[in-house]
């Protein structure tokens, strides 16, 4: 959601799973800002029940190890996102959405080499954003990243909502 008009939408399909990145332009203080919305592949081995996804401790540790140490479908999608031609000529970039992975994963570390996490240095950094997992600790899988020329005026996880994710909110400005 944006308080400013979004123009020139482009859809980029990510290989091989058909997930997509929506890219739009936004004018902000006479600058061109590219805004990207992503939804990356979820961990396929989870089984869903009426409370959400079942996640025994052993499975949680196995998933965490894989996400932190391996090349995953999410990390491959991030590498593809980072090479999108639309990102190159932009002055500033915001990339947000459901990354379906946890902080410090290979995918999030790749994003962090190019962009800043809006929740970095906030009390909400480790707040879970996905509510439908039957596990005592809810994972944070939703992010807003921004280019270095922008600064975070405020950012938080909104701990209410009707969906299965808590939204991440950020107000961004310029240095």
VMD Tcl script that draws the C-alpha trace (Angstrom):
set ca {
  {0.00 0.00 0.00}
  {1.28 3.44 -0.83}
  {0.16 7.01 -0.27}
  {1.70 7.88 -3.65}
  {0.64 6.77 -7.14}
  {2.28 3.59 -8.45}
  {2.90 3.47 -12.21}
  {4.49 1.30 -14.93}
  {3.76 -2.13 -13.43}
  {5.86 -5.08 -14.60}
  {5.57 -8.75 -13.67}
  {8.69 -10.90 -13.54}
  {8.24 -14.67 -13.29}
  {10.86 -16.47 -11.23}
  {12.19 -19.82 -12.42}
  {11.55 -22.68 -11.96}
  {8.47 -22.52 -9.71}
  {6.45 -19.76 -11.35}
  {6.42 -17.38 -8.41}
  {6.53 -13.74 -9.43}
  {7.81 -10.30 -8.53}
  {5.57 -7.31 -9.17}
  {7.62 -4.17 -9.89}
  {6.14 -0.66 -9.99}
  {7.53 2.88 -10.00}
  {6.72 5.53 -7.45}
  {7.76 9.20 -7.51}
  {8.84 10.45 -4.10}
  {10.34 13.89 -3.58}
  {11.17 14.06 -7.32}
  {13.05 10.77 -7.11}
  {12.22 7.51 -8.84}
  {11.66 4.68 -6.37}
  {11.20 1.13 -7.57}
  {8.80 -0.86 -5.38}
  {8.82 -4.65 -5.63}
  {6.34 -7.08 -4.10}
  {7.47 -10.70 -3.72}
  {5.98 -13.99 -2.64}
  {8.55 -16.77 -2.55}
  {8.05 -20.52 -2.30}
  {7.18 -22.01 1.09}
  {8.85 -25.01 2.67}
  {7.07 -27.87 0.90}
  {7.64 -30.62 3.47}
  {5.26 -29.13 6.07}
  {1.88 -30.81 6.63}
  {-1.18 -28.68 7.29}
  {-3.88 -29.41 9.90}
  {-6.80 -27.27 11.19}
  {-4.51 -25.21 13.49}
  {-2.02 -24.55 10.72}
  {1.17 -26.28 9.70}
  {2.44 -29.05 11.95}
  {6.02 -28.42 13.05}
  {7.60 -30.94 15.45}
  {10.85 -29.78 17.08}
  {12.99 -32.16 15.00}
  {11.45 -30.85 11.77}
  {11.86 -27.22 12.92}
  {15.57 -27.73 13.54}
  {16.01 -29.52 10.20}
  {14.28 -26.65 8.34}
  {16.25 -24.03 10.26}
  {19.56 -25.77 9.47}
  {18.67 -25.98 5.77}
  {17.53 -22.34 5.59}
  {20.66 -21.09 7.38}
  {23.26 -23.14 5.54}
  {22.00 -24.30 2.16}
  {21.14 -23.03 -1.27}
  {17.32 -23.19 -1.16}
  {14.56 -22.34 -3.65}
  {14.15 -19.06 -1.73}
  {17.84 -18.15 -1.93}
  {17.87 -18.97 -5.67}
  {14.79 -16.76 -6.16}
  {16.49 -13.91 -4.26}
  {19.56 -14.20 -6.50}
  {17.26 -13.95 -9.52}
  {15.41 -10.94 -8.03}
  {18.70 -9.14 -7.46}
  {19.52 -9.44 -11.18}
  {16.22 -8.05 -12.50}
  {16.99 -5.49 -15.21}
  {14.37 -3.12 -13.76}
  {16.39 -2.76 -10.53}
  {19.54 -1.47 -12.23}
  {18.54 2.04 -13.40}
  {16.52 2.85 -10.29}
  {17.57 5.55 -7.89}
  {16.04 3.84 -4.85}
  {14.48 0.43 -4.25}
  {11.96 -1.06 -1.81}
  {11.44 -4.84 -1.89}
  {8.84 -6.33 0.42}
  {6.64 -9.33 0.89}
  {6.48 -12.94 1.98}
  {9.98 -14.39 1.69}
  {8.91 -17.62 3.44}
  {12.19 -17.83 5.34}
  {13.65 -16.74 8.66}
  {16.13 -14.00 9.61}
  {19.76 -14.92 8.84}
  {18.79 -17.53 6.21}
  {20.87 -17.68 3.03}
  {18.10 -15.80 1.18}
  {17.88 -13.00 3.77}
  {21.67 -12.70 4.02}
  {21.78 -12.27 0.21}
  {19.15 -9.51 0.40}
  {21.11 -7.91 3.25}
  {24.25 -7.63 1.11}
  {22.33 -5.26 -1.20}
  {19.49 -3.76 0.85}
  {18.69 -2.94 4.47}
  {15.94 -4.69 6.46}
  {13.44 -2.04 7.64}
  {13.00 -3.86 10.97}
  {16.75 -3.95 11.68}
  {17.51 -2.18 14.97}
  {13.86 -2.36 16.08}
  {12.24 -4.29 18.92}
  {10.13 -6.12 16.31}
  {13.07 -7.69 14.45}
  {12.29 -11.21 15.74}
  {8.50 -10.86 16.06}
  {6.79 -13.70 14.22}
  {4.75 -12.68 11.19}
  {3.29 -16.07 10.26}
  {0.58 -17.17 12.66}
  {-0.58 -20.50 11.21}
  {2.21 -22.76 12.39}
  {1.56 -25.14 15.29}
  {4.83 -24.33 17.07}
  {5.49 -22.26 20.21}
  {7.69 -19.75 18.34}
  {6.09 -18.11 15.31}
  {8.56 -17.41 12.47}
  {9.21 -14.04 10.92}
  {8.92 -14.65 7.17}
  {7.76 -11.21 5.94}
  {10.21 -8.40 5.24}
  {10.61 -4.92 3.81}
  {14.05 -4.15 2.40}
  {15.20 -0.76 1.13}
  {18.21 0.76 -0.59}
  {20.87 2.57 1.43}
  {19.76 6.04 0.27}
  {16.51 5.68 2.20}
  {16.04 5.77 5.94}
  {13.48 4.18 8.18}
  {11.31 6.73 9.99}
  {9.33 3.96 11.70}
  {8.84 0.22 11.26}
  {6.90 -2.46 13.09}
  {4.99 -5.71 12.88}
  {1.27 -5.04 13.18}
  {0.18 -7.75 15.63}
  {-3.39 -8.08 14.42}
  {-5.17 -8.90 11.22}
  {-7.58 -11.23 9.52}
  {-5.11 -13.23 7.45}
  {-2.51 -15.81 8.35}
  {0.32 -13.22 8.36}
  {0.91 -10.17 10.50}
  {1.81 -7.25 8.21}
  {5.16 -5.51 8.37}
  {4.83 -1.73 8.14}
  {7.57 0.78 7.37}
  {7.59 4.52 6.81}
  {10.60 5.38 4.66}
  {12.17 8.70 3.74}
  {15.46 10.01 2.40}
  {18.72 10.84 4.15}
}
mol new
graphics top color blue
foreach p $ca { graphics top sphere $p radius 0.5 }
foreach p [lrange $ca 0 end-1] q [lrange $ca 1 end] { graphics top cylinder $p $q radius 0.2 }
display resetview
